Amino acid sequence: MSATALPKIREETPFRRFLHDYAQSKLAVLGLVVVIVIALLALLAPWIAPQNPYDLAQLDIMDGRLPPGAQSMGGMTYWLGTDDQGRDMLSGILYGLRISLGVGLGSAIIAGIVGSALGLIAAYAGGWAETVIMRLVDLQLSFPAILVALMILAFLGKGVGNVMLALVIVEWARYARTARAAALVERRREYVEAAECLALPRWRVLFRHMLPNCLPPLIVIGTIQVARAITLEATLSFLGLGVPITEPSLGLLIANGYQYMLSGKYWISFYPGIALLVTIMAINLVGDQLRDVLNPRLRR
C-alpha cells in the first residue's frame, strides 16, 4: 500500500479536545446555550424590549399592577404584567439582566485580576510579602461576604460603581488563594528555573510564564464567582443598598413586588425571581463542567 493511500489522522488540538470533553455533559451544553441566550437578550434589550422602563414618559401609573396578558389603554399588551409604577415586567427583566450581568461579570474580572496578581506575587516572592498577602486573605475570608459588602455600601452609598467596588473587595481573596496554590506548584517547574537562570525580569516570569499555567483553576473560580456576584448584587439591591431605583436590577425588581405578594400580585416578584434563578443555575452548570474538563482528575 502506498503512503498516499493511508488514511489521514486528524490531529486533536487542545481546543478540539476541550470542546469534545465539554460536550459530554448535556446539562453543561444546555447551561451554555442558556447563558448565551440570556447574554444576547441583555445586550439587545434596547431594541427588543416593548418598553424603556427608564423613560418616565412611557410609564403610566394607571397601568400599575396589571396582571400578565392585560392590555393598557393604549393597546399595549403586558405579557408578564406590570409593577406598581406601571413598568412592563418583561422590559424590566431584560434591562435588569443588563445591570445584573454587567455588575457580576465586571466585578468578577476586576477581582480576578487583582487577586490573581497578588496570589502569584505571594507564591513567587515568599517571605514577608507572602505572609502579609495571605494574612489579608485569611482575614477577608473570615468575614461573611454579604456583611462586608453591606458595611461598604452603607459608607459609600448606592450606585452601580459602588456595588462593583464592594464586590471586588469581598471576592478578590478567593482568586488570590487559588492563584497562590497553583503558582506554588509551578514555582518548582524546570521552565521557571530556566527563566531565572536567564535572568529574566520577575514580572515576565510571573505573568508571561507562570500565569498561563495557572489559568485553568482561575477560569473555573471566575465562572463560579460571576454567579456568586450576581447573587450578592441581587441580595444587596433587595435590601435597598444596591443599585438605585432608576437603574433596576433583578434584585430590585424582586424587592419592588415583595410587599404585594400576599395580596395576590405575585408576578411582580415571581418573574424576575425566575430570571435570576435560571441565570445563576446556567452559569453554575457551565462552571461545574469547566471544572471537570480543566482538571483531569475530576473528569467523569
N, C-alpha and C positions, 0 to 999 in steps of 0.2 A: 504494500500500500504506500502510495506516495505521501510526502509530507503535506501536500496541498489538500489531500482527502481527509486529513484528520479533522475532527470537529473542533470548532473554536470554543475555548473555555472562557466564559465571561469572568473577568476579574471582579471580585467582590470588594468594592471600596468600603471604607468605614461608614460613609453616609448611607450607602445602599444597605449595608448590614444593619445600621441603626433603624432605617425605615422598615426593614423586614422584621426585626425584633419588636418594634413598636406596634406593628400591625397585628401581632399575635393576640393582642387583647382587644376584643370587640368593644368593651366598655371604654377603654382608653381612646380608641378611634372615635367613638361616639362623643366622648368628652371633648376631644379636639375639635370635632365638627361644631359642637355647640358653642365652644369658645370663639371659634372663627365667626359664626353667625352672630353671636352677641356683640363681638367687636365691630362687625360691619354695621349692625343696627345702630350702635352708638355713634359711629363715625358719620353715618348717613342720616342721623336724626333730623338735622335742619331741613332735609329735602323730603323725607318720608313721613315725618310726624304730621298728623292732621292739624296740629295747633302749636304755636310757640308759647309754652307755658310761662315764659319770662316777659312776654309782651302784655302789659296790662290792658291795652286797647282791645285785645282779643278775648278777654275774660269778661264774664257776666255773672254777677253774684246771684242772679235769678236762676242760673243753671247749677247752683251748688247742690251737691249730694244727690245727683240724678243717678238712678240705678243703671247697670250695664244694659246697653241696647236702646237707651232712651234717646230722644231727639230734642234738640234745642228749638227755640222759637225761630231761629234762622234756618232750620232744616238740617243742621249738622248732627250726625249720629255719633253718640259716645259709646263705642263698643265695650269699653271697660268701666263706664260710668264717669262721674266727676267727683272731685273732692269738695271741701266746704267753700273754696274760693271760686268754684266753677271751672276749675282746671281739668282738662281732659286727662284721664288717668293714663291712657296709652301714650300720649305725648309726654306726660310727666315721667313715665318709666323710661322712655327712650332717651330723654335728656338726662334723667337721673343716672342712667348707665354711663353716660359720658363722664359725669363727675366721679362716680364710684370707681370706674376702671382707671380714670386718669390719676386719681389720688393713690389708688392701690399700686398701679404699675410704676408711677413716678417715685413714690416713697420707697418701693422695693428696690428700684435701680440705684437710687442715691445711697440708701442704706447698704446695698451690696457693694458699691464702690468703696465707701468709707470703711466698712467692716472688713472686707477682703484685704484692703491695703494694710490696715492695722494688724490683721492676723498674719499676713506674710512677713511684715516687719518684725513682729514678735517672735516668729519661728526662726527667722534668719539671723536676727541680731542677738537674741538671747539676752542674758544678763538683766540689768535694771530695766531696760526697755520692755522685755517680755514680762517682767514682774509687774510693772505699772499697768501695762495694757491688759493683762489677764486679770489683775485685781479689779480693774474697772469693769471688765466683762462680768466677773462674778458678782460685783455689786449691782450692776444693771439687771442681771438675770434673777437676782434675789427678790426683786420687787415685781408685783403684778403689772403687766404692760398697760392695762386699762387704767390702773391707779396713777401711774406715772404720766400717761397721756392726759388724764383729767387735770392733774396738777399743772401741767404745762399750759394747757388751753385755758385754765382758769386765770393764769397770769397773762397770757398773750391775747386771749380773746378769740372770737370766731373768725373763720376765714379759711379758704382752701389752702393757701400757703402755710398758715399756722398749723392746720391739721397735718399736712405733709411733713412739716418740721417735727411735730410731735411724734409722728410715726417713725421717722428716721431715727430719732433719739432712742425710741424704745425697741427698735428692731436691729440696729447695727451690730449688737453684741453676738447675735446668733451667727451672723456671717463671719465675724472675727474668730469665734471658737472653731467653726468648721474649717475656715481657711488655715488656721494655725495647725489643726490636726492633720490636714492634707499636706501642708508645707513641711511639717516635721519629717514626714516620710520621704518627700522629695529632697529634703536637705542632705540626705546621705547618699543620693544617687551619684553615679560617676560623672554625669554631664555637669552637675553643679561643681564638683571638684575640678573638672577640666576647665570650666569657665573661670573659676577662681585662680587656677594656675596661669591662665592667660591674662590675669589682672584686669578683667572686665569690670566696669563700674557696677556697684552694688545694685543700683536701680535697674540696670539691664539684666542682671542675674535674676532679680526678683520678678520683674514684670515681663521680661522677654522669654525667660527660660522656665521659671518655676510656675508662674501663674497659669499658662496654658494647660499644664498637667494637673492643676488643682481645680480646674473649671467644672468637671462633671458633678462633684457634690455641691458646688456653689450654685450650679444651674438648678439642681433639684430643690435646694433650700430656697432659691429665689422664686421658683414657681409656687411653692407652698406659702411663702411669705406674701405673695400677691393676694392670695385668697385670705390670708390672715389680716392683711392690711385693710382689705375691703370690709371684712367683718368688724374690725376695730373702728373704722370710719363710720360704718352704719350705727354701731353702738354709741359712739360719741355724738353723732347727729341726732339719734333717738333721744339722748339725754339732754339735748339742747346746747351742746358745747362744740358742735362740729361746724359744718358749712352753714352759711346764713340762709335765711328763708328765701331770699331772692335767687339762690342757686341750689335748688333742692336736689339732694341725692336720694338714693333708695331708702336710706335710714331715716331721712327727714320725712319722706313721703309716708313711711310706715307710722312715724310719730304723729303725723297730721290726722290720721284716721283712728288712732288708738282710742280716743275719747268717744268715738261713735260706734265702737264695736258692739256694746251692749244694747244699742238702740236699733240694731239690725243693718247698719251701714257698713257691712263687712268689707266691701270691695275697695274702700279707700286704703286699707292696710293690707288686705289679702293679696292683691295682685302685685304690688311692689315687693311683698314678702316672698312670693313665689319666684319673682325675677331674681331676687337676691339669693334665694336658696339654690336655684338652678345654676346661677353663675358660679357660686362657691363650689358646688358639687362638681361641676365640669372642670374647673381649674384644679381641684384636688385629684380628680381622676387622671388628668394629664400629668400632674406632678408625681403621682404614685407610679405610673408606668415609666416615667423618666427615671425614677429611682431604680426600678428593676432592670431597665435597659442599660443604664450607665454603670451599674455596679454588677459585675459578672457573678458575684456570689449570691445575688438576690434574684437572678434570672430563673423563671419557672421552667 
